[in-house]
Amino acid sequence: MWKQRSVQRKLTQLEASSKRLPRERKRLSCIATLSPHRRRLSCIATLSPHRGRLACIALAKLVRALFLILILILACCFFSSNAALAQTTVIKAGRLIDTQSGQVLTNQSIVIQGTRITAVGSNPVIPANAIVIDLSKKTVLPGLIDCHTHLTDGPQEADPITQLGKTAAEKAFESIPNAKKTLEAGFTTVRDVGSFRALVDVALRDAIARGDVVGPRIYATGAYVTITGGGGALSGFAPDIVLPADLRFGQADGPWEVRKRIRELAHCGVDCIKIIATGAVLTHGSSPNSEEFTPEEMNAAVAEASKFGLKVAAHAHGALGIKDAVRAGVASIEHGTYLDDEGIALMKEHGTYLDADIYNDEYIQGEGKAKGMPADFLEHDAELGRIQRENFAKAFKAGVKMAFGTDAAVFPHGQNARQLAFMVKYGMTPMQAIQCATMNSADLIGVKDQIGSIEAGKKADIIAVDGDPISDIKTLEHVSFVMKDGHVYVR
């Protein structure tokens, strides 16, 4: 009986298998007619559950790998197309002033890709499609740097009180031609150290960076940090007049107010801080020789600024104010008129830069007087020019670090290079004066790795003149070629 049942089961199984066979043949025939990709999917579907899962995992990994390869290919295409868009330019320089070595090189080629210098030498590799600018009959040097400008002001405003007759928008629009004249004079970078209307210089900086207007690269201070009624305050009006906030933005009395002002300026995106350590020449009711901020206030300014990575420039005419500012750790002394021997020694000890505006006295006592500059301003300035220049010569001879700053706005913008001749007159060689206006000033601002010399990797800020400034420094008052960030503005 048991054997009979077993045989019956086997017969039943064979019969079932014979019924499935035509269906299996039909399915395989259909699979054969599919595309390879769909055939693989169909086969996978017929596998056992375990083997099917493994096949799906393998397929997912393959798809991911192909997707990553596609992304890499697209990225390579994007970056290579961007590199192609960065046009290569070659400048053929007849004479090239190497500010690092202090030498003049001949027959040099400067290779520029986009905004950067990529090679400098007598025989660098030059791409076949490069644009060639022939300056073989000119002297080529780095773009000049002025560490003391006021682009939002100008000599047409003989008295700062005229600020009350203009809106912030008017001041902003007035600054646009000032910036253009400065760049076209060969100054590709400036440190703008104060505006009575707070933050107009920051807005100008950003407009230039966006390409909205033409001008030099700006490192802005935003406002003067000054005591109430101090050298950086707008004065000369009735005491019951209340100034709008942007005309007293930087006023601070006491260390904690100083810290608060610097925090506010840092929040507004300034690049450096300007404090008024002593009285000023072109301010009503001010005495240039008097100290205004206390040592405690100056210490607080430097300490707070350092938290935000900001350097501090100190306006200082008087000897005591100069020395207290140096002890506080400022990066530069602006003006330095009454600098004495102790102050010189302190500046050397601390590595403080002197940024002395030794040209503008010519303008104040000449055209400034003719154009109606206030009598108290002229009285302040009467003897300062001579004293400042003598102390400038003494400090340079002693080895104090020197930058280039003109106080442009006291005289017309675009005439900045006139100061170079005065630096030579009071002790420098032409090469040393050029180095002050290039690599020294770049170092003071904190961007020596970016600008100040013509080297591979640095920004393509390049100017040229027709003559030889090493023989005649006044040649730099007439620039015939200006490039900033690889773009030509004067040719």
C-alpha positions, 0 to 999 in steps of 0.5 A: 500500500505504501509503495503504491502511494509513493508511485502515485505522488511521483506520477502527479509531480511529473504531470505538474512539471510537464504542464509548467514546461510550455509556460517556462519555454514561453517566458524564456522566449519572451526574455530573449526578445528583450533589450539586454538591460530589461533582460537582466531585470527580468532574470533578476525577478525570477531568481530566488528571494535571497539571490534577487536581493544580492543582485539588486544591491550589486546593481545599486552600487553600479548605478552609484559608481556611474553617477559619481563618475558623471559628477566628476566628469561634469566638475572637470568640464566646469573647472576647465571651462572656467580656466579657459575663460580666465584669459592669459595676458602677457606684459612685455616690460622693458624695465621692471622695478623689483621692489623686493630686491630693490633692483631694476630688471630688464626685458622681463615678461609678466604672465597673468591669468585672470586676476593673478600673476602666474610667472615673471621672468626673461623667458617664461612659458607663454600660451599661444592664445595669450594677449600681449601688452607691449610695455617694452619702452616703459618702466613697469612697477607694482600698483602704488598704495596710499595708506592715508586717504579720505575718498569721501571728502575733498579740498572743495570743502575747506571747512568740515562744517559744510558736511551739515549741508549734504546728505550721506547720499550726496557724500557717497556720489561725490566720492565716486570721481575721487576713487576713479582719479586715485586709481587712474593716478596709479594707486590700485590700493588705499587705506581710507582712514576716516569719514565724518559721515560714518560708513560711506567709505565702507559702501564705496569699498563694496561698490568698487568690489562689486564692479559698480564703480571704478576705483582702487581696492579699499581698506576702510575704517568706517569712522573716526573713533574720537573723544567728544569734541575731539580732533575727529569730531565735527565741530564749529556749530552752536552747542544746542545743535544735535548732530545726526547719528552718522556724524557722531558715530565714532565718539567715545569717552572712557575705555568701555565706550571705546570698546563699544564703538569698535565692536559696532564698527567691526560688526559693520565690516570695517577693515581697520580702526582709526583712533584720534589720539591727539588734537588735529590741524583741520578741526575747530577748537582743537590743539594738534599738540594736545593728547586727547585719548588717555592711555587707558582708552588707547589700550582698550582700543587696541585690545578690542580691535585685536579680538576682531583681527583689526589693526589700529592706526593712530592720528597723532601729532603731539609727542605724548600722544604718539608715545602712548599710542605706540605703547598701546600697540597701534600699527601706525602713527599717522602724521607724527609731527612732534615725534621726539627721540624717545618716540623714535626709540619706542617706534623702533622697539615696537615695530610701529610704522610712521605714515607721515603726510609730508606733502600736503602742507604745500597745498594748505599754505598755497591753494588752501589759503587762496581758497578760503581755508579757515584762519584757525586751520592755517594758524595750526598748520603754520609751523607744523609742515617744517617740524614734521618734515624734519622729524620725518627725516630724523625717524627715517635715518634712525630706522623707523619703519616707513609707509606711504600716506598722503592725507588725500582730500586735503589736496585734490585726489589723484595728486597722491604721487606728488609726495614721493618727491618730498620723501626723496627730498628729506632723505630717501632714495627713489627706490626707497620711496617706491618701496614705501608706497608698495611693499611697506604699505602692503605690510602695514595693511597686512596684505604683503602676500597679495600685493606690493610686488610683481611676483607669481601668485600675487594680484595683477596690480601693475602700473607703468610710466614712460620715463625712469622713476629711479632717475626722476621720481617725479615721473610717477606723477604721470602714469601711462598704464594702470592694471588692477586685478588683471583689468586695464584701466589706463593705457 
